Amino acid sequence: MRAVVMRNAKLVVEDVPSPIPEQGEVLVKTLACGICGSDLHTLDFAHKIAEAAQGADASEGTNVPDSMDMSGDVIMGHEFCAEVLAHGPGTTGQIKVGTRVCSVPILPRQSGVTAIGYSSEVPGGYSEQMVLSEPMLLEVPNGLSSEMAALTEPMAVGCHAVEMARLKGDELPLVIGCGPVGLAVIAALKLKGIGPIVASDYSSARRQLAETMGADIIVDPSKSSPYEKWSELATHGVDGETLPPDFLTGMPGLRTGVYFECVGVPGIINQMMAGSKQGGRIVVVGVCMEEDTFTPMNGITGELNIQFALGYTPEEFTATLFKIAEGEILAEPMITGTVDIDGVPKAFKDLADPEQHAKIIVKP
Ligand SMILES: [Zn+2]
C-alpha cells in the first residue's frame, strides 16, 4: 500500500506492507485523515523525540508518552475516518465490512498501548490501510462526510481544553492563536455558551476563520493588545452590567479570565501570564516541544492557575463526533484543502503559511 513514511526526520512516499490485524483488531481503509499541527512539530523535532523517548520517564519531564515510539519508520496521521475491510482474530464482527468508522487513535495491544500515528509498529492515517481496535470503533452517524468525521479528533481537543478550564459560566474567554487548536477551542466555547469570545491571531485569514467559527471580538495583535481589549470587555458582567470596583484596590471590577494558549511556541506562556488578570486561568493547549521560561512573579501577582491539556477522554471524543454530525459543532470551515498520499509532503510545507491553510485533509 502507499504511505507517507517519516524516516530520518523526512517524509517519503513509498509502498509498504499492509498491516495485519492482531487479536481484537480490524483492518480498515483510510478514507480521510487530517494533517495535525502536532505532526508538523513532530517532523521538526523527530530526532529530539526519539532521544527523549528512549529514556522516557515522567520524572525527566520529557513529556513524550510511553506509547509514542519514534525509534523506526513512522507513518503519522491520527485524525481519521476509515472503512472496515476485514475482521482480525478474536473479533465479534458486529461492525460490518463496509461500515465507515472513527476511533480514538489508540491501539491497546498485549505488548502495550500504541499511539496510532506516532508509532513504528502500526501505520497512521497517511496510508491506505490501518488496523484499529474493534471495541473502540464508532460508526460514523448517517450522512456525515468522511472529511467531517475526520475532524472529530481535532475538535475533541478543543472540547477537552474547555472542560479542563472548569468553567462556571461567567468567565470571559480569550483565545490566543487561531490555528486549528484555537478554532476548535472557539467552537467548544460557543457550544457551551461562554462569551463573548475574544480571539487573537496575526494572520488575517485565521482571524476570518475565527469569526466564522464563532469568535465575537477578534484582535490583530500587531495593531492592538488582546489583553487590553479583554480588560475593556471584562468590566461588564454576563448580563452587561458594570461590575462593582475591586474592594481592596478600588480598581474597576473584572470578570474572571480564562485564557487559552493555542500557539505552542516559547515565550507565549510568560506573555499570557503578564497579560492575565487577577485569579485568571491559563489553559495551555498549544504543543510546544522546546524548553520555555517564565517569570513566577507574573503568576504570583495575579494568583494565576496554569492548566495543561492533552487530548480528550473517549467520552468527549464520542460526544464530539455526534455533535459534529448534528451540526452543533461547526467544523467545516476548518478544512482549507485536500490532497492525496503523494501530496502530503507538499501539504506539510503549505501548512506553514497560515494565510493559506488551517486543516488539510488527506484522502488516500
Ligand atoms: Zn491532532
Residues whose N, C-alpha, C, O or C-beta is under 5 A from the ligand:
A	BS01	ZN	C36
